[in-house]
Amino acid sequence: MAKLAEAASPKFNSAVMPKSVRLFRNAVPGPDTDSLILVIEYEDMAAYGARTTFENSNSEWKELFSSQPDSPEVLRSVQLLTEFQP
């Protein structure tokens, strides 16, 4: 949670920012209740690409989220989703 709070600091603002950031956890008791799901929504794929370029070129950002042997978090997956409207 400390990393997410630091990531939200103004020093990591860029020309393109997410339009929403939401954090979820499973409400049904079971083995996955300790997992969190972070949903970051962008206006479109161009905005996602611009922000990704910013993050990949920012050494402080990369250091903040670099894998450390003693980190309590584990990134399990990344998904790019588009809204489906039947």
Secondary structure, 3 states (H helix, E strand, C coil): CHHHHHHCCHHHCCCCCCCEEEEEECCCCCCCCCCEEEEEECCCHHHHHHHHHHHHHCHHHHHHCCCCCCCCCCCCCCCCCCCCCC
